[in-house]
């Protein structure tokens, strides 16, 4: 697995709730904050309050390997009620990553997907690979596994929010 190939991870879950309800959950940028993973805070900026093309938010992250950092996220694609995608990077820079959620109706409720595609811009992941290029495959595999675990937890939280009494 090579960084230059922009590896992608996608997780999917069937949720026993209407797509409109699932959309409200995945459009909430605080969804991943309470789940395992490195994101511990997210806040819309410049008057934004929901996914809209060009809207931005700041993500606050921490990990044992990197420490703490903030990311600027810009919404790059929205299909209201169905899909939203954001890039992680300064607007003039190559993205670190592109993240998104998709919601589709199903016979029993909804199918929701979360995905991430690594970008070619500088990031802590790129820095780790640059520091140990002989370990590139292992570094990426470890990162992809951690992202899959975190996204799976996110979709389980969507299920809890949408199928539960909350």
N, C-alpha and C positions, 0 to 999 in steps of 0.2 A: 504494500500500500504506500503510495507516494503522496506527499502534500500537494505537489503541483497538479495532481489529478482531482483535487477538490473533493475529498471523500464526503459522503452524505450518509446520514442516519435518519430513518423514519420509523415512527411507531404508530400503531393504529389500535383503536378500541371501539367496540360497539357499546353504545350508551342507550339505555332505555328511557330516553326523553326526547322531546321534540327538538328539531334543529335550532329553533329560536332560543330555547333555553340553553342548549349547549353553546351556541354562539355567545351568549352573554357571559358565560364562564370563560371561554377561550379568549375573548376580547378584553378580559380583565388582566392588565399587565402585572398585577400582584399575584396571580395564580401560582407561579413557580416559587415565590418568596418563601412560603411555608413548607416547601417540599425539600427533600434532600437535594443537595447540589450546591453550586457555588453562588448562585444569585441570592442575595439577602435583602435587596431593596430595589424598587423601580418607581420612577415618578415621571409623569408627563411634564413637559416643559413648554414654555412660550405659549401658554393658553390652551394647549391641546388637552383633550380629556377622553379621547377614544381613537381607535384606529382610523386614520384618514391619510391618504397619500401626502407625504411631506411632513406629517406630524412627527414630533421627536419625543423621546424619553431617555432618561438616564438610568442605566442599570448599575447597581452596586454589587460587586462580587468579592469573594474571598476564597482562597484555597491554601492548604498547607504548603504547597509547592511554590506559589507565586506571591502570596500575601494578599493585600487588598488593592482593588483598582476599580475605576469607573469606566463605563462604556457609553458612548453616544449612539443611540439607535434611531434610525430613520425609517418610517413606514414607506415602503416602495410599491406596494400593491395591495389593493383592497377590493374585494367583491363582497359588499355588505351581506352579512348573514351567512356567508359561505367560506371566505378565505381572506387571510391577511398575512403579509410578509414584511419583515423588517431586516434592514442591513445594520450590522454593527461596525461602525467606523465613523471617522469624521467625514462630513459630506464630500470633501474634495479628495479623500483617500480611497484606495482600494479597500473593500470590506474585509474584515476578519472572518466574517461568517454571514450567512443569510438564513434567518429563521422564519418559520411560519406555522400556521394552523389552517386546517381545512375541515369543514363540516359538511357532510352530505346526508340527506335523508335516507333512511332504510326502512324496511318493512316493520321493524320493531322499535323504531326510534331514530337513532342517528349513528353514523360512523364518523369518528373524529380522528384526525391525523395531526401529529406534530412532526416537523422535520427541521433539519439543519444541514446546510452545505458549507463546508469550509471555504473561506475566501483566500485570496492570495496576498492580502495586505498583512502588514506586520501584526503579530499578536504574541501573547505569551507562548502559545503552542509553537509558532514559527521560531521564536527565540530559543525554545528548548531543542528544536530540531537543528537549528543553526549551531548550537553549542555541542551537539552530539549527533552529527549526520549519520554515523554508523548505526544509530539506534532509531532511525526515522520510522521504520515499520512498527516497532514495538511502542514507540511514543504515540503514534497515531492510533494504533489498535487500543491502547489504554484509554486514550481520550474518547474514542468512539464508544467504548464500553461504558465509560462514565456518563457520557451524554445519553446513551440509550437508557441507562438506569434512571437518570433524572427525568427524562421525558416520559418514561413509563409511569413514574410516580406522579407526574403532572396529570396524565390522563386518568390515573386512578382518583386523583383529587377531583377532576371533572366529573367522573362517575359519582363520587360521594356527594358533590354539590348538586348534581342534576337528578340523581335517582333517590337521594335521601330527602329528608323533610326540610332541609335548609333552603 
